[in-house]
Amino acid sequence: MQPVISIQQLNKTYASGHPALKSIDLDIHKGEIFALLGPNGAGKTTLISIICGIVNPGSGSVTVGGHDILRDYRAARSKIGLVPQELFNEGFESVWAAVRFSRGLFGKAPDNAYLEQLLRDLSLWDKKDARIFELSGGMKRRVMIAKALSHEPEILFLDEPTAGVDVELRRNMWEMVRKLRERGVTIILTTHYIEEAEEMADRIGVIRKGEIILVQDKDTLMRQLGKKQLTLHLQQPLSELPPALRRDDLQLRDDGFELVYSFDGQQEDTGIAALLQTLAQHGIAFKDLQSSESSLEDIFVSLVRDRT
Ligand SMILES: Nc1ncnc2c1ncn2[C@@H]1O[C@H](COP(=O)(O)OP(=O)(O)OP(=O)(O)O)[C@@H](O)[C@H]1O
């Protein structure tokens, strides 16, 4: 399947000399919810801003719906709706005027029926004549989304959609994003909240210091989450595992002093008894053992941890 966004070897270094993005390769599939997860300053906003044509790329290429963002900027941009991190509140105009104006900016013919349905879907129809400054914070966010969708884009970017939003509003936002996906909109959201990625995303990408360090189906990631680990602290270090013990779920760590066994905690037979027996047969003794469960949070923290 043709990706709806294709990013190849994208680099960006700001004038300050700071390398914000390094050799990014990423494809976004049509109709998916993709969560880009990363700590402050990782490069999330820079990446979105380049795709949306707000920041110039350094080198590499980006296509949106097959259109190159530089050579074919207008065609590429018209496919995108962007809800930026910073919310700008145009004070005095009405909700209706704001969404009509946004649609016009993209050169689209007026379509009141489409805009009415959009405002209804976003539970804003009864506020259409209200001036934006009169609305609550949650409604203002929804107005930003309505504006972003006013020109019928196929792709919606949500940069930190629920930053500083209370739990109830966050859940409403998630509900709304799912409805948009049902309508066929591809959604890319950035977030600091692991819970949000876990709840919403079809796929998760993790970015750290300008590099994409993981892209994975959420379900696959969650299956890995169900894994438990048994760590055996060995009495004598091993330089390598005997052939009978070389397998994917067993790893030597800590200069050979630790043996880590990963297993599925849901299974009745965890394989621990058999493992301990094999260790005994090979004369591998341990002085201590501990078991632990990894969470998405653990995976994320260990991935983004600054090891330098
Ligand atoms: N206009 C700019 N000029 C110079 N450096 C910049 C500029 N914009 C961003 N940066 C730097 O590039 C890096 C990536 O910033 P970016 O805003 O993309 O990160 P982010 O992942 O969106 O962070 P946050 O989660 O805090 O929004 C940061 O180190 C930032 O200081």
The ligand as an SDF file (V2000), in Angstrom:
LIG
                    3D

 31 33  0  0  0  0  0  0  0  0999 V2000
   13.6230   27.8310   15.6320 N   0  0  0  0  0  0  0  0  0  0  0  0
   14.5630   27.1280   16.2590 C   0  0  0  0  0  0  0  0  0  0  0  0
   15.8450   27.5210   16.2510 N   0  0  0  0  0  0  0  0  0  0  0  0
   16.8170   26.8020   16.8590 C   0  0  0  0  0  0  0  0  0  0  0  0
   16.5860   25.6550   17.5330 N   0  0  0  0  0  0  0  0  0  0  0  0
   15.3190   25.2070   17.5820 C   0  0  0  0  0  0  0  0  0  0  0  0
   14.2470   25.9230   16.9550 C   0  0  0  0  0  0  0  0  0  0  0  0
   13.0960   25.2220   17.1710 N   0  0  0  0  0  0  0  0  0  0  0  0
   13.4500   24.1430   17.9020 C   0  0  0  0  0  0  0  0  0  0  0  0
   14.7710   24.1280   18.1500 N   0  0  0  0  0  0  0  0  0  0  0  0
   15.5230   23.1030   18.8920 C   0  0  0  0  0  0  0  0  0  0  0  0
   15.3770   21.8600   18.2170 O   0  0  0  0  0  0  0  0  0  0  0  0
   15.1730   20.7900   19.1400 C   0  0  0  0  0  0  0  0  0  0  0  0
   13.8540   20.1010   18.8370 C   0  0  0  0  0  0  0  0  0  0  0  0
   12.7650   20.9690   19.1920 O   0  0  0  0  0  0  0  0  0  0  0  0
   11.2510   20.5750   18.9620 P   0  0  0  0  0  0  0  0  0  0  0  0
   10.4160   21.7470   19.3330 O   0  0  0  0  0  0  0  0  0  0  0  0
   11.1000   19.9860   17.6230 O   0  0  0  0  0  0  0  0  0  0  0  0
   11.0790   19.4060   20.0550 O   0  0  0  0  0  0  0  0  0  0  0  0
    9.7630   18.7030   20.6130 P   0  0  0  0  0  0  0  0  0  0  0  0
   10.0570   17.2410   20.6000 O   0  0  0  0  0  0  0  0  0  0  0  0
    8.5770   19.1850   19.8760 O   0  0  0  0  0  0  0  0  0  0  0  0
    9.7480   19.2370   22.1150 O   0  0  0  0  0  0  0  0  0  0  0  0
    8.4910   19.5570   23.0930 P   0  0  0  0  0  0  0  0  0  0  0  0
    7.9820   18.2210   23.5220 O   0  0  0  0  0  0  0  0  0  0  0  0
    9.1630   20.2970   24.1970 O   0  0  0  0  0  0  0  0  0  0  0  0
    7.5210   20.3660   22.3210 O   0  0  0  0  0  0  0  0  0  0  0  0
   15.2330   21.4290   20.5220 C   0  0  0  0  0  0  0  0  0  0  0  0
   16.5190   21.2520   21.0340 O   0  0  0  0  0  0  0  0  0  0  0  0
   14.9500   22.8880   20.2770 C   0  0  0  0  0  0  0  0  0  0  0  0
   15.5970   23.6900   21.2080 O   0  0  0  0  0  0  0  0  0  0  0  0
  1  2  1  0
  2  3  1  0
  2  7  2  0
  3  4  2  0
  4  5  1  0
  5  6  2  0
  6  7  1  0
  6 10  1  0
  7  8  1  0
  8  9  2  0
  9 10  1  0
 10 11  1  0
 11 12  1  0
 11 30  1  0
 12 13  1  0
 13 14  1  0
 13 28  1  0
 14 15  1  0
 15 16  1  0
 16 17  2  0
 16 18  1  0
 16 19  1  0
 19 20  1  0
 20 21  2  0
 20 22  1  0
 20 23  1  0
 23 24  1  0
 24 25  2  0
 24 26  1  0
 24 27  1  0
 28 29  1  0
 28 30  1  0
 30 31  1  0
M  END
$$$$
